[in-house]
Amino acid sequence: MKKANYKVLGVMSGTSLDGIDLVYVNFDYKNEWSYKILRAETSPYPLNWQETLAAAINFSEESLEDLNLKYTRYLAGVISQFIEKHHITDLDAICSHGHTIKHEPENRYTLQIGNLQQLAYLTGQKVVCDFRVQDVKLGGQGAPLVPIGDRLLFSDYKYCLNLGGFANISTEENGERIAYDICAVNTVLNHYAKKLGKEFDEGGKLAAAGELNKKLLKELNQLPFYAQNPPKSLGMEWVSEEVFPVLEKYEDDIPAILHTCSVHIAQQIANVLDNDKNSNVLVTGGGAFNNFIIKELKAHSQCHFTIPSKEIIDFKEALIFGLLGVLKIRGEVNTLKTVTGAEKDHSAGVIFEL
């Protein structure tokens, strides 16, 4: 008989390189899933790790193997400090996403570092990790994986919109969950904020102070990805190959780039919403704090946008990866073919016992 209560640590590192999100959470099952976040915090990346992870997409295979070992040790240290700091003694598992370095589902390949057996040894805990690889091998996009959690934990909302390194959305359509990436968000905005000496554009103030470049906006909106039908997902490769070459022509005016990209983000998101004022959209991820993007979203769509508590904004993905790990431990489906395009629904992830 499966037990009904689990205490796990959900661990997430996103493409925006803000840091490692850790959520100690209690999941309870009584005909439906409920959760309680017991502790949550972000461990910011030091500059050397930010630079290394940003550059790793161009590393050789040998260098990536070395980086994987070093990152796993670093990740284990961050997790162990969190466990010790909060006196956690009753974990069922650590459920860790790792950090995405390469994502090429068209080549049936995706790489998240930090998903090694060593993580279990170094932390002294059962580990569930490497959630994307199996889906890609089954012909799926390997992303997004959060929608099963949207369905099980956040079904009150018509849409779940995450504004992280990329914007992605999930919703129910004809009784099936669909979800996909929409466009780049903080992967681009943070890149250009740094050119102005800022880690990120706090509250969207830099973007708000810039002016709209209509020519650039038109070029961005014509990127071929937007004409593709779901399931579809994005990685840093796309930003490097498709987005940055467009933006580089306009780098004499960074505030205009930030302003125009923010309008572009809002337009692309509005394009996939039903524009019904009764449709409630849950907005999470770092972009939920960007007042300029939220203002533009409201200008381009009549949907009702809900900004939840800071805890949910910051930690929803880590929370749901905790749930993905629990579902894997139970042998239950945690990845949906209607979302990723895989051959079948399946229970993704690898379990490392001590």
N, C-alpha and C positions, 0 to 999 in steps of 0.2 A: 504493500500500500504506500502510495506517495504521501510524503508529509505535506502539510499545508502552510508551513511557516519557514521562511528562509531569511537569514541575515547575510548579506553579501556586500562586497565592495565593488562598485562600478567605477571603472577607470577609463578615461577618454582623453586622447590628445588630438586636437583638430588641426586642419591645414593652416589656420591663421596663426599658429605658433604662439598663442597666448601663454600656454602652460599645460600642465597635466591636471585635469579635473578628477577629483576623488569624492565619491558619495558612498557613505555607509548607510545602507537602507534596509528596512525590514519589509519584505513582501509577504502578503497573507492571501490565501485563496479560500474563499467561501462562495462557490458558484461563480464568482468573478474575482479578478485580481484587485487588491488595494495595496497601497504602499505608505510608508512613513519614512521620511528622510531623518536620520538620527544625527549625522554629522556630514558636512560638505565643505570642501575648500579647494582652491586652485593653487597648485605649486608652480609659480612662474618659472619659465625657462631662463637660465642665465644666458648672457649674450653669446657665449661660445657655442652653446647648444642650439640657440636660434639660428646662428650662422651656419653651423654644420648641417642641421636638418634642412635648411633652405637650399643648401648646395648639393645635397645628397642625391638629387635626381640625376646628376651627371656623374656620379661615382662609378668606378669599375665594379665588376662582380665581386672581386676580391676585397675591395674597399668596403663594399656594402656588407659583406659577411663580417668583417671586423667591426663595422659600425653597429651591426645588429647585436653583437656580443656586448659591446660597450654600452649601448643604449639599454639593453636588458638589465645590466648591472645598475645603471643609473636609475631606471624605472623601479627596480626592486628596492633601492635605497629610499626613493621618494615614498613608495607604498609602506615600507617598514617604519619610516618616521611617522607617517600618518597613524598607523596602527598603534604605535607606542605612545604617541602624543595623546590619543583619545582612549587609551587603555582598553582596546578592543580585544576580547578574548573568545568570542563566540562566532567567528566567521564560518559560514558554510563554504564559501569560495571567494576568490578574487576573480572578477569578470572584466577582462581588460581588452580594449580595442587595439592597443598598440598605436604606432604612428605611421601613417601612410607615406611611403616614399614614391612608389610608382603604382599607377592604376591604369592598366591597359586591357580592359575587358574584351576588346575586339581581338586581342591576341591570347585570350584566355589566361591573362597574367595580372596579378595584383600582389603588391608587397607591403606588408605592415611589419615594421621592426618592433622588437620587444616581445615577440610571441614565442619564446623559447622555453623548453623544459626547465631551464636554469631559473626562470622566474619563480617557479614553485619551490625549488631548492633554497633559493636565497631568501624568500619571504616565509618559508615554513608553512605554506598554505596550499590547498587545492586551487588550481588556476583553470579557468575556462577562457580561451582566447582564440585568435586567428579566425574570426567570424566570416571573413569575406572570401577566402580562398576556395572553399567548396562550391559556393554559388557560381563563381567565375568558371570553375571546371565543368559545372552543369550548364554552361552557356548563358549564365546570367550576367548582369552588370556588376554584381557584388555590392551594389548600392542602389538606393539608400536602404539601410537595415532597420532604421528607427521606426518605420510605419507599423510594425506588428505591435510595438509599444503604444503608438498613437491609438491603435484600435482597442487595445486592452486596458489602457489607463486614461486616455483622454478622448473618449468617444462622445463627450458632450459638445465637441466642436466640429463644425462642418469641414474646416480645413485646419491642419497643423502646419504652420509655416516656420521654418528655421532659417535664420539669417546668420550664418557662420562664415567660414571661408567661402562657402557657396550658399546660395539660396536653394532650399529644397522644400517640397510640399507633399503632403499626403492627404487623401480623402477617400470616402467610399463612393463607388460608382457601380450601379447595378448590382449591389450586394457584394462587390469585391473591393479590396483595398488596392488603390493605385497610388504610386508615388514616384517622384523623379526630381532630378536637379533642374533648376531653372536658369541660373546665371551665376557669375562670380560676384561675390560681395567683398568680404574683408581681405581676401587674397589680393585684390586690386587696390582697395581703398587704403589698407595699411601700407602697401608698397609705396603709394604716393604721399601718404602722410609723413612717412619717414624721410622723404626728400625735402620736407619742410621742417625737419628736426623733431617730429612728434612720433611716438610709438603708434598712435592711432588718432583718428579724427574724433575727439571727444564730443559726444552729443551732435556730431555732424556740423559743428560750427565752421570749420574750414570750408566745407562744401557749400554751406548756406551763404558764405561770403563771396563765393565764386560766381561766375556768370555762365549761362547756358551756351554751349557751342553747338549750334543746330547741325552743322556739318558732321561733327564728331558723333552726335547722337544718332544721326541717320546711319553712319557707318557701323556703329555698334549694333543697332537694331537689325541690320542686314546680315549679321553673322549667321552662317548656314546652320549652326546647331539649333537655332530657335525654330527652324522649319521642320526639324525631325520630330517624329511621334514618339511618345514614351513606349516602353521603358528606356530611359537614357540617363547617363551620369557624366559628371565632369571631374577632371583632375587638374593638377598644376600643369601637366603637359599642354592642355588646351589653352590655359591662360598664357603660357609662354609662347605658344605657336600661333594663336589666333587673336588674343586680346592685346597683349603688350605691343606687338608690331603696329596695331592701329593707334594706340595711345601715344607711342613714342614720337609720332609726327607732331604732337601738340604739347610737348613738354615745356615749352616756353611759358605756359600758363597752367601751373599745377592746380590752383584753386578751381579753374574752369574744368579741368579733368575730373576733380572730385565732385563738383556740382553736377556735371553732365553724366558721369557714371551713376550717381545716386538717382537722378531722374530716370536714366535707362533701367536701373534695377527695379524701380517702382513700376515702370511701364511693362516690363517683362513679367513681373509678378501679377499685375492687374490683368494681363492678357490670359492668364490661366484660371482666374477666379470667375465666378458666375455673375458678379456685380449685383448681387441681391442683398438688400439692406438687412434681411433676416439671416444671412449667412454669417456665422461667427467664426473668426479666424484667430487661432491662438498663435501669437508671435513670440518665438524664443530665439536664443543665440545672441551673441554680442551685438548684432545689428539692431536688436530691439531697443537698445539704449541710444541709437542714432536718431535723434529727434527729427532731423531733416528728411531721412528716408521714410520715417513713419508719417510725417506731414505729406510727403509726396504720394505715399500709398493711399492716404485718405483722399487726396486730390484726384487720384486716377481710378478709384474704386469706391462703390457705395457699400461694400461689405463692412461689417462691424469688426474692428481690429481690437483684440483683447491683449493687453500687456500684463502678464501674470506677475507673481512675486519674483523678486530678484533671484531667489533660490531656484525656481523653475526655469527662469530665463538662462541662468548660468549653467545649470546642472542637468537639464532634461536629457541630454544625450547620454551622459554618464549613467544617469538613473536607468535609462532604457537598456543600455548595454548590460547593466546588472540584471535586468529582467531577461534579456536574451540568454545570459549565462544560466539563470534558473531554469528556463525552458529547456536548454540543452541538457542540464543535469537530469531533468524529468523525462528526457527523450521525446519532447514535444516540438511541434513545428515552431520555428522562430524566424523563418525566412519565407516570404511569399512569392510565388512565381509571377503573380499579377503585378508585383512591384519591380522585381529584378529582371524578369524575362527568362528565368531559368526553366529547365525542362519540367521541374516539379517543385511543389512545396517541400521543404526539408528542415532538418534540425542542424544548423550550421555551428561550427566551432570545434575546437580541440580541447579535451580535458587532460590536464597534467596532474596526476596524483603525486603525492610525496614519495 
